[in-house]
Amino acid sequence: MSGWNASDIPDQSGRTAVVTGANTGIGYVTARELARAGARVVLACRSQQRGTAALDRLRREVPHADAEFGPLDLGDLASVREFAAGRQGRPIDLLIDNAGVMALPYGRTADGFETQFGVNHLGHFALTGLLLPSLLDAPGARVVSVSSVMHALANIDIGDLNSEKSYRRWVTYSRSKTANLLFVHELARRVADAGADLVACAAHPGYTSTELHTRGAKMEGRIGVQRFFELGNRVVGQSAEHGALPSLYAATAPGVRPDGFYGPRVLMWRGAPAASWRASWTRNDAAGERLWAASEQLTGVAYAELKS
């Protein structure tokens, strides 16, 4: 692969990074490469067993790593608040909102939200807002929201954010990924209005071979679907090492723009990271404001530092 790669990450010594979903896939690679570049990394994961196993693996692969595990369940706002409370008073330079679920059977989070919307968007909305003071304490901090090319399949339905009227797993997933981009769009606008020193941007991994594709099918015992995605991962998907590059680029490369969206350059599918196409509805100011207001109401988290 030519173009920007992990060896191009600038020195991250003295910086602190929080990576959600860092126990596997592109989240793990993102955390590992930031640690390799000198950052102090917090692996924020739901499962303590898998999180500590990932931490042990990271320390074996990067012996000089300054890393720790932090328990975080994005499907439980009490867990989000507890995690954020443990970070108070400590600057955070990079927040990589990476964790996510894909095409699960219908379910609800601990707080009653539809699972995909609740984890992929609301959990990260709350986490970012609660960590905002620590981000603003770090000059040049960045928030990177990991979206997907699948966002292009569906805009949000502001009147049915929790899919109570109808539930189609792939449409709901796509709407949650649109929500990620609308969140970044509105956050970048509010940061600019406040004159804050923070870059909010987004990334996507293209088609990357991870367990995310098969998890929903495994939960329901849909063996045919599981095998289909396993074949796609082998034949078409790029490695997690390559899939993590857009997130790493958005988090560390010079010249990353507020509200930028970065992904693989070859048909948004694979290759080195570059600026990526996104659906026009993800830059809609009115939609961003409506989603933001709904997210504040649902989570109880208000970004007081960005109020005008």
C-alpha positions in Angstrom: 0.0 0.0 0.0 1.4 3.4 -1.0 0.5 6.7 0.6 0.1 7.7 4.3 0.6 4.8 6.8 1.2 4.3 10.5 4.9 5.1 10.2 3.8 8.7 9.3 2.1 9.3 12.6 3.7 12.3 14.2 5.3 11.9 17.7 2.5 11.7 20.2 4.7 11.8 23.4 3.0 13.7 26.2 -0.4 13.3 24.7 -3.3 11.2 26.1 -5.7 9.3 23.8 -9.0 7.6 24.7 -10.1 4.9 22.2 -13.5 3.3 22.7 -13.9 -0.3 21.6 -10.1 -0.8 21.7 -10.2 -4.5 22.5 -10.5 -5.7 18.9 -10.4 -4.8 15.2 -9.6 -1.2 14.1 -10.0 0.1 17.7 -7.2 -2.1 18.9 -4.9 -1.2 16.1 -5.7 2.5 16.6 -4.8 2.2 20.3 -1.7 0.2 19.6 -0.3 2.6 16.9 -1.0 5.7 19.1 0.9 4.0 21.9 3.7 3.1 19.6 4.0 6.8 18.6 4.3 7.7 22.3 0.8 8.5 23.4 -0.6 7.5 26.7 -3.6 5.3 25.7 -6.8 4.4 27.5 -8.5 1.3 26.1 -12.1 2.0 26.9 -14.0 -1.3 26.5 -17.2 -2.9 27.8 -15.8 -6.3 28.7 -13.1 -6.3 31.4 -11.9 -9.7 30.3 -11.5 -8.7 26.7 -10.2 -5.3 27.5 -7.5 -6.5 29.9 -6.5 -9.2 27.4 -6.1 -6.5 24.7 -4.0 -4.5 27.1 -1.7 -7.4 27.7 -1.4 -8.0 24.0 -0.7 -4.3 23.4 2.1 -4.4 26.0 3.6 -7.4 24.4 3.6 -5.8 20.9 4.7 -2.4 22.2 6.9 -3.0 25.2 7.4 0.7 26.0 3.6 1.4 25.8 2.0 3.6 28.4 -1.5 2.1 28.4 -4.4 1.3 30.7 -7.8 -0.4 30.5 -10.9 1.7 31.4 -14.3 0.0 31.8 -16.9 1.7 29.5 -20.3 0.4 28.4 -21.7 2.8 25.8 -25.1 1.1 26.2 -25.4 2.2 29.8 -25.2 6.0 30.6 -24.3 5.3 34.2 -21.2 3.5 33.0 -20.4 6.4 30.6 -20.8 8.9 33.5 -18.6 6.8 35.8 -15.9 6.5 33.1 -15.9 10.3 32.4 -15.8 11.1 36.2 -12.6 9.1 36.5 -11.0 11.3 33.8 -11.9 14.7 35.4 -9.0 17.1 35.9 -6.8 15.3 33.4 -6.4 16.7 29.8 -7.4 14.4 26.9 -5.7 15.2 23.6 -7.5 12.6 21.4 -10.9 11.0 21.8 -11.5 8.3 19.2 -15.2 7.4 19.3 -14.7 4.0 17.6 -16.8 1.4 19.3 -20.0 0.3 17.6 -22.5 -2.5 16.8 -23.8 -3.5 13.4 -27.1 -5.0 12.2 -28.1 -6.6 15.5 -31.5 -8.0 16.2 -33.8 -5.5 17.8 -32.9 -4.7 21.4 -32.6 -1.9 23.9 -29.8 -0.4 25.9 -29.9 -0.2 29.7 -31.6 3.2 29.3 -34.2 2.0 26.9 -32.7 3.2 23.6 -32.7 1.1 20.5 -29.3 -0.6 20.7 -27.6 0.6 17.5 -28.7 4.2 17.9 -28.0 4.0 21.7 -24.5 2.6 21.4 -23.3 4.1 18.1 -24.6 7.6 18.6 -26.0 8.4 22.0 -23.3 6.7 24.1 -20.6 8.6 22.2 -22.6 11.8 22.3 -22.8 11.5 26.1 -19.1 10.5 26.5 -17.8 13.3 24.3 -19.9 15.9 26.2 -18.8 14.6 29.6 -15.1 14.6 28.5 -15.3 18.0 26.9 -13.7 19.9 29.7 -10.7 17.5 29.6 -10.5 17.9 25.8 -10.7 21.7 26.0 -7.8 21.6 28.6 -5.6 20.0 25.9 -4.4 22.5 23.2 -5.1 21.1 19.7 -7.3 18.3 20.9 -9.2 16.2 18.4 -12.4 14.2 18.5 -12.7 11.5 15.8 -16.0 9.8 15.2 -15.8 6.5 13.3 -18.7 6.4 10.8 -19.2 4.1 7.8 -19.8 4.2 4.0 -23.1 2.6 5.0 -24.3 6.0 6.2 -25.2 6.7 2.5 -28.1 4.2 2.7 -30.3 6.1 5.1 -30.8 9.6 6.6 -31.9 9.8 10.2 -35.7 9.8 11.0 -35.9 12.5 13.6 -39.4 11.3 14.5 -38.4 7.7 15.1 -34.8 7.8 16.4 -35.3 4.7 18.4 -36.9 2.7 15.6 -40.2 2.2 17.5 -42.3 2.5 14.4 -40.3 0.1 12.3 -37.0 -1.7 12.6 -34.9 -2.8 9.7 -31.4 -3.7 11.0 -29.4 -2.3 8.1 -31.4 0.8 7.8 -31.1 1.5 11.5 -27.4 0.8 11.4 -27.0 3.3 8.5 -29.0 5.9 10.3 -26.7 5.6 13.3 -23.7 6.1 11.1 -25.4 9.2 9.6 -26.0 10.4 13.2 -22.2 10.1 13.8 -21.5 12.4 10.9 -24.3 14.9 11.8 -22.9 14.9 15.4 -19.4 15.8 14.1 -20.9 18.5 11.8 -22.8 20.2 14.6 -20.0 19.8 17.1 -17.5 21.4 14.6 -20.0 24.3 14.1 -20.4 24.8 17.9 -16.6 24.6 18.5 -16.1 27.3 15.8 -18.7 29.5 17.3 -17.2 29.2 20.7 -13.7 29.8 19.4 -12.5 26.6 21.1 -9.2 24.9 20.2 -10.6 21.6 19.2 -11.0 19.7 15.9 -14.0 17.5 15.5 -13.8 15.2 12.4 -14.8 11.7 11.3 -13.4 8.7 9.6 -14.5 5.4 8.1 -12.5 2.1 7.6 -14.0 1.1 4.2 -14.5 -2.7 4.0 -12.4 -4.1 6.8 -12.2 -7.7 8.0 -13.5 -7.6 11.6 -15.9 -9.5 13.8 -18.4 -6.5 13.5 -19.9 -8.0 10.3 -20.7 -11.4 11.8 -21.7 -10.5 15.3 -25.4 -10.0 14.6 -25.8 -13.1 12.6 -24.0 -15.2 15.3 -26.4 -13.8 17.9 -29.4 -15.1 15.9 -27.9 -18.3 14.6 -28.2 -17.2 11.0 -25.4 -19.4 9.8 -25.8 -18.6 6.1 -25.4 -14.8 6.7 -22.5 -15.4 9.0 -20.7 -17.5 6.3 -21.5 -14.9 3.7 -19.7 -12.2 5.7 -16.9 -14.5 6.6 -16.3 -15.1 2.9 -16.5 -11.3 2.2 -14.0 -10.6 4.9 -11.5 -13.1 3.4 -12.0 -12.2 -0.2 -12.7 -8.5 -0.2 -11.9 -7.0 3.2 -8.7 -5.3 4.0 -6.9 -5.9 7.3 -7.6 -4.1 10.5 -4.1 -2.6 10.2 -5.2 -0.9 7.0 -8.8 -0.2 8.2 -7.5 1.8 11.2 -5.4 4.2 9.1 -8.2 6.7 8.4 -8.9 7.0 12.1 -5.2 7.4 12.8 -4.9 10.0 10.0 -7.9 11.9 11.3 -6.4 11.8 14.8 -2.9 12.8 14.0 -2.1 14.1 10.5 -1.4 17.8 10.0 -4.0 19.7 8.0 -7.1 17.7 9.1 -10.0 20.0 8.8 -12.9 20.4 11.2 -15.9 18.4 10.0 -13.6 16.5 7.7 -14.4 12.9 6.7 -11.5 10.5 5.9 -11.5 7.0 4.5 -9.7 4.7 2.1 -9.0 6.4 -1.2 -9.9 3.6 -3.6 -13.6 3.8 -4.1 -14.0 4.4 -0.4 -13.3 0.7 0.0 -9.6 0.2 0.6 -6.2 1.9 0.3 -4.4 4.8 2.0 -6.5 7.4 3.8 -7.8 10.5 2.0 -10.7 12.9 2.2 -13.9 10.9 1.6 -17.2 11.6 -0.1 -20.2 11.9 2.3 -24.0 12.2 1.7 -25.3 15.8 1.5 -27.7 15.2 4.4 -24.8 14.8 6.8 -24.0 18.5 6.4 -27.5 19.7 7.0 -27.4 22.4 9.7 -31.0 22.1 10.7 -30.8 18.3 10.9 -27.7 18.6 13.0 -29.3 21.0 15.4 -32.5 18.8 15.8 -30.4 15.7 16.4 -28.3 17.5 18.9 -31.3 18.8 20.8 -32.8 15.3 20.9 -29.5 13.8 22.0 -29.2 16.3 24.9 -32.8 15.5 26.0 -32.4 11.7 25.7 -29.0 11.5 27.5 -29.3 14.5 29.9 -25.8 15.6 28.8 -25.5 19.3 27.8 -22.3 20.7 26.3 -22.3 23.8 28.6 -18.8 24.8 27.5 -20.0 25.4 23.9 -23.2 27.3 24.8 -23.2 30.8 23.3 
